[in-house]
Amino acid sequence: MSNRKILVIYTGGTIGMIMDPASKALVPFEFEHIHEQLPMLHLIEAEVTFQSLLPLIDSSDTNPDFWVRLARMVKNEYDNYDGFVILHGTDTMAYTASAMSFLLENLAKPVILTGSQLPLGVIRTDGRRNILNAIAIAAEYYINNTPLVQEVCIYFQNNLYRGNRTYKDNASRFNAFYSPNYPILAEVNTHVEYHRSNLFRPKLDEQLCFHTRMDDNVAIVKIYPGIRNEFLESVFNTKGLRAVVMETFGVGNAPTNPAFINILRQAVERDIIIVNVTQCKGGGGVEMGRYLTGKHLADAGVISGYDMTTEAAVTKVMYLLGQDVTLEEVKKYIGYPLRGELTRE
Ligand code: ASP
């Protein structure tokens, strides 16, 4: 057994469920009995410890407080472990992975989120392989004692993804996650193949910096043909609102009617940040100068989110607004890759 110490943090979700023999319903199982569900665990060359973040939740109940508590747990144990695996519901795993990437600045150890589409306690579960492979990857170190992975990732169904580049794109397939604008970091087949040039590297000699504040006065608005200006107005007039992540068409296009553009312009004048991300889920990003429809948005003061996922954009804005920086700095950093979450030519 190697001396790599891995902390597995269980937060809830489908993965931690078994079939109750009496009722045949799925119920959460006691994590002290995890070894019964993972009989192969002892074969992994690492010393694995399990802890739960209580109360356990369905990931539909995640929120910025939960993200800060989870990041704090990693931070508190950072020096005691070589890597971290977080067991999390799949529904909002991409939001949590994105948020964690921003909260844990200069992370230099692996933090790998995983979960499953079927509970651990059912025969066809994908959970067993996901957990075992995530732990094995978290325990991979170079000979010079540097971890192979030094970022927040999602491991799911044979693929290791950069967490803040993914979204859940399938509700029933085992292959539930997709990273439209960034290649996978590793692939597990008969061998684990790392795509090393894709791995994020923190700044050398910088200490982990744990951020504790996120501002949730951020809304997501999806533009659709026929969207009524009254609806938009009511969102933009929400008390306390500080930013809107706006999902637009194609490379960042939206209706051109003057009333619509005016709502956006007035919001920007009231210091509400509007970030433009694309609705296209398969890839590509925002280029507001390409069509006149996008140029109207840029002229109104809308900021490009480039090729960020909605999950990355909304958690990034929550994170930036929680920091002690000026509005101009927040606007600048939105379009600047902080944790590898966007690509700029
Ligand atoms: N609703 C569950 C959750 O996200 C689904 C899952 O774990 O896959 O917590």
Residues whose N, C-alpha, C, O or C-beta is under 5 A from the ligand:
A	BS01	LIG	G13 T14 I15 I57 D58 S59 S60 H88 G89 T90 D91 T92 S116 Q117
